Amino acid sequence: DKTGTITQNKLSIIACQPLTGYTAEQLLDAAGLAADQEHPDAIDQAVLNYAAEIKHPLDFSKRQQFTPFDFATKRTEAVITTTDHRQMRVIKGAVPTILALYAKQHPADTAPASAAIQQLATANAKKGYRSLAVASVVDSQMALVGVLAIADPPRADSASMLARLKNLGIKPMMITGDSVPIARDVAEQVGIGTKILPAKALKAGTAADKIQLIHESDGFANVFPDDKYQIVKLLQEDGHLVGMTGDGVNDAPALKQAELGTAVSSASDVAKASASIILTHPGLHDIIAAITTSRQTYQRMLTWVINKITKVIEIIILFTLGFFWLKVSLVSLLGMSLLVFANDFATMSIATDNVQSTAGPNQWRLGPLTAASGVLGLWFALVDLVIVWLGLNQFHLNLPVLQTAVLIGLVFNSQFRLLIVRERSHFWTSWPSRTLLAVNLFTIVIFALLALTGWLMPAISSPLLVTILLLTLAATIVLDFLKVAVFRWLKIA
Ligand SMILES: [Mg+2]
């Protein structure tokens, strides 16, 4: 949405355009004294703000009389005393109003000044500015003083926010009820682009034609609330996730339909009620925070899912093969309970992990995700089977001690696994959170002590424990390279 979202929804004077024979100060003086300084409307406020901004004092003590805006006359008027103590009437209003008044008073000789005002107004309209005409009357002689160009300028942070959105792989578009020139001017100023089409371009053709038109454009002007909704809907039907930002009642249907409906802080209650996010600070920068935070959350969820699938596949393969091979359960019942404990603490600490949001949008692709996790699970199951084989053939263990060895192997695997599945690239690319690392080390130490002392489980020898530790550690480091290759191949990021 443009007005009130990308722009401030506040009129500002963009330029003072006096006719020949007048200065910008005289023009501003006339316009300012013809403004209501006590109960200013939007245009009066824009004039007063501009005078304050350029530190041009308006001397209201020179004003004898003021006639506020009236829909019948469509202008404001004041009578002021000039520096040479003459009475002067100053008038401001829309260009057609002032020109009609001027033509009435000067039927003979209106052409040059009128044409000059008209020219300025036309040039302003092309740039997307509205024009306010100012005239003065001295001794019943009316004169045109000049034009003030008015616009609703973009918020200070709009351009930088939109640039950052583009860097996050999001295509910004502008949809507005305003005219095409105004829309194009604002869109260009904030870096959206200049390909703004009138909404009626979307009235004809098939859905595919409309989608193509939307993709080729940077936005639409002259839209009705229903058009905003339709554009969001069309993009969604084409498989896009759509964010919509707005402030007005007219934005509400589109805000509700979009996946990320965002109401700015100054939005109307209806817009806020329809949005999924309400910004509490003025401006748009919080949208960036919402996007990067949700992408970080996605990364933690992705780690959890990969870890979960990998773990399940490891256990299923190990227990199934182990059962058919040795006809026994490779982990005791108590061991299984302890394993759940060991895994849960580490899994919960994923929520605290340091993560990087991706440069582009995220999407759940369960097929590739399961396939990649399957490869990792298979590898861990192989490591577990090697431990079983070593336990039987090198360390000549009986079943209860073998169960301890397998349990310790599973615990070490699950702790090391978390350190590699939390990073889509090599595990050394980023540090895990302190909590995750602490829980990880704590679990390894506790289970090593349990296994060595024989508390809650039959003890194993320290050479066997060291063998399991080194084997699982080495296997995890080797797996990290396989992981990077598989993740790249299946595009898991
Ligand atoms: Mg708006």
Boltz pocket constraint, residues with backbone or C-beta under 6 A from the ligand:
constraints:
  - pocket:
      binder: B
      contacts: [[A, 1], [A, 2], [A, 3], [A, 4], [A, 5], [A, 246], [A, 247], [A, 248]]
      max_distance: 6.0
